Amino acid sequence: MKKTGKAYFMISVVAQKYNIHPQTLRLYEREGLLKPSRTEGNTRLYSEEDLEQLETILSLTRDLGVNLAGVEIILNMRRKIERMQAEVNEFMVYVKQELSRGIDDWEQRLSTALVKSAPADLVRATSPGSTAPVQPAETDGSRPAGR
């Protein structure tokens, strides 16, 4: 086990703090619900993260009546959701960067254009195949458009 400056608690302290038997903590470990670290002498040490996980387990079992199989499913789903949320957040950062880069790219293109003109100036003023300008449609209904 590496020394990281984090607080670790022995099984007896955790059992007393949460009013559970040490065998219950060992059961949670056997079931894969908790994974405390170990000393060189094989003593279980529980970190703050382990205690948060234990609090979740106790809340599910004591308050909601969920059995250990249900707890395992809930914890696995929770991990998957957290992983998916991290992926969504990462994707959003990527999209924002791409959008920002795209806007910067368009601003760069517009500032280096050979002919500066507004988009309205680029619209064709004549109909295709005709040299006469297109007449705007009249809106008073006195004659049909295009005549």
N, C-alpha and C positions, 0 to 999 in steps of 0.2 A: 504494500500500500504506500502511495506517495503522500508526502506531507504537503498540503496545499494551503494551510492556514484556515481551513474550514473547520467548523465544530462537528465533532462526531460523538455519538452517545452509545454506551454499552446497552446490551439487551435488557438488563435489569432496570436501568434508568428509564428506558422507553416503556417497558411493561408497567412500571409504577406510574409514570406520567399519564399514560392512556388507560390505566386501570384494566389491563388485560394480562393474561398469564403469558409468561415467556414461551410456553409451548405453542400458543396461538401465533406468535411472531414466527416461530420456526415452521409452523404449518403454512403460513403465508409465503414464506421463502420456498418451501417445498413445492407449493402450487405455482410458483413463478410470479407471484404478485408483488413481492418485495425482493430486492437484491442488495442486501447490505454488503459493504466491503469487509474485508477480513484483515486482521493483523498477521504477522508472521507466526504467531502462536495460535492462529485460527479463531480468534475471538471476533464475534460479529460487531461491527461498528456501523451505526445508522447516521446518515448525513441529514441535513435539513431537507433535502429533496426526498429522501426516504421517509421522513416524518410527514411531509406533505402527502406523499402517496398513501401512507398509512391512514392519515386523516380521511382521505377520500374513501379508502376501503371501509373504514369504520362507519363513515356516514352512510355508505351504500348498504352495509349489512345491518347496522343498528337502526338507523332512521327509516330506511326504505325497505328493509326486509329482503334484500337481494342475496341470493346464495353465491358461493364462491365461483361457480361456473359463470354466473351472470356478471359478477364483478370482473372476471377475466375478459369477458366479451366487451364490457363497457370500457375498460381500460385500454384494450386493443383498439377499439373504435376511436377513442379519444386521441390516442397517439396518431392514428391515421388522419384524423381531422386536423390535428396540429401540423402534421407534415404537409397535408394538402393546402392548408392556409399559408404556410411558409412558401409553397410553390406558387400560389396565386399572388402573394405579395411580391415575390421575385419577378413574376411575369409582369406585374403592374409597373414595377420599376423599369423593366426593359421597354415596355410600351411607351412610357413617359419619355425615356431617353430617345427612342426612335422618333416619336412625334416631335420632340424638341429639335432633333437633328434634321428632320424633314423640313420643319419651318425655317431653320437656319439655312438649309440648302436652297429652299425657294427664295429666301431673301437674298442670298448670294447670287443666284441666277438672275433675279430681277435687277439687282444693282449692277450687274456686268452685261446687261442686254445691249445689243448694238443699236436697236431702235426702241426708245422708251415710248410706250403708248399705253393707254388704258384699255382694258379688255373690251369696252364698248366700241373702240376704234377698230378692232379687229373683226367685227361682225360684217358679213357681206351685205352691201347696200343694194345689189342687183340680184334678180332671180337667176338661177343657173340657166345658161344657154340664151340669155337675153342681155342686151346692152342697155335697155331702158331701166331706170331706177324703179324699184318696187314702190308702188303707192301705198301709203298707210290705209288701212281699212277705215271706212267711215262708220261712225257709231250712231248716227241719227236714224238709220234704217231706210233712208230715201232711195238708196240704190245698193245692190249687192256688192260685196268686196270683190276686187279684181276686174271690174268692168270699167 
